Amino acid sequence: MTGYDVRPDEETVPLLGAEVRIVDPAGLLAAAQDGPVELLAGADFPAPVREVRCTLRVDAVDERPVHRFEAYLRVEAAPAGLLALGLAGPVGLLLAERLAARGGDGPAAAVGRVAAEATRRLGLRPAGTALATPPRDPAGRAVLRAAESAGVRPRVEQDNGTVRIRVDVPSAEVGPEHLRVVLGLLLQAVRELTGDSLEPTVLRGRTYRVGRRPVTVAAPRSATVAAPRSTTVTLDQVGGLTDVVARFREVAVSFRHPAAMARWGARRPQGILMYGPPGTGKTMLARALANEVGADFVEIRTPEILDKYLGGSERNIKRIFRDARRYRRPTVMLFDEFDSIISYAGAGGDAASQAVNAVAGIFKQEMNTLFEENPDVIVVATTNFPQRVDASLIRSGRFDLKIAIPAPDDTGRAEILTKMIRELIDRHEQPGFRMFADDLDPAALAADTAGLTGADLREALRRVQLAKALREAAEGAPPAPIGQDDLREAVAGLRRG
């Protein structure tokens, strides 16, 4: 395996009749160090299960880091049998014990005590002993045996129509086997909720793909908000900019650990200026930062600020910053093409220059107080022409980080191509359909693409995808997967224009 393998490690595991494909299990565990990771997104499960989410994050228990797996299963309604799940199977037994341990006289505790007593009489599990399950469900028994072997003690709770499963594993000990255990528990819970407690038939023939998915954030709130082109873009998808990604991860960490920041009186960077040639990924980085922080994303475009009427642009700037002070969630505000909004401040004495100076002056005033009044806002500005932006506008205190985003070199282009192709494989390949051939060599292709940016490489891929789709439409059957020659031809066409 090289660093440019477009197909990451994938482990296929049969679980309770289903086929589970875990993409890059070691990478999933490592990614949780930088923020929550959604393991299952958009997967389809049999009724009455309506929604399933499985999230992995790193937390602290007794001041020690743990990898925390949290699964949520929601059913269409709260059926009468859900509360009595303790009599249904192994996950239900865990729930029953949880309910019984709470004590009290409520119906939940009563059901828990009944289930626990039934378990004791059957000799399945005396209090404080190892995990066990009803003998009539051998598949479920195997799930809990796997959990016991991995040293996992699942915690199961329920609230109306939702079942929650939580597993904590010390980060120093976590491994791919714990991923398999949690997925087995989740699928077993699905079985029990559907009444499939003898033979694992309800999941037979289903395939579930487990891979890296960012945790989604709330929808935008104001007229100035523009939805990202891809709400799933993350820093993991950024290629060729290792140092930049590392600095952005530091910004994200500072937002996720406010207590540590407060203890040291540290002020996290909230103003970021990115500059460099067009097409190098500046806007994508701003979107990825928002997802890394778990923030909303607000993009302010030039027409929303500049107004041909006297005083209009200044009013627009004030309105935008007034809205920013009211945000109650972490928010990344992007001023894209910053130089077209505020450029050459202080240059010239004509009416146009005075208008530009007025807009720049208002921007400075608003930036001076924004971060103190709302520490949850990050202002990101991007420009292709940093020389057009007055230095006083972007001084430290307003923009603490000034980051050059250069055109990628050979290594950077190889990394960008690898990540782009992996993303397409993740989105589009299905059983029976292979989108890319096995002969792809991103490093060799990078050597043929000198001078191209990430945007150019994405356009080359788009052209190949379109050509393949049109060919299938004409011939009625999918053509051969995209190969090295297809991509070389697309790059040549891109250079021709």
SULJOLIN-V108286 format. One line per field, one symbol per residue. burial: + if it has 9 or more other C-alpha atoms within 8 Angstrom, else -. Layout:
burial=???
This chain:
burial=---+++---++-+-+++++++++++--++-++-+++++++----++-+++++++++++------++++++++++++-+---+++++++++++++++++++--------+++++-++-+++---++------+++--+++++-++++++-+-+-+++++--+++++++++++--+-+-+++++-+++++++++++-++--+-+++---++++++++----+---++-----+-+++-+++++--++--++-+++++-----+-------+++++++++-++++--++++++++++++++++-+-++++----+++-+++-++--++-+--++++++++++-+++++-------++-+++++-+++-+++-++--+-+++++++++++--++--+++--++++++-+-+++++++++++++++++++---+----++++--++++-++--+--+++++++-++-++---++-++-----+---+++-+++-++--+---
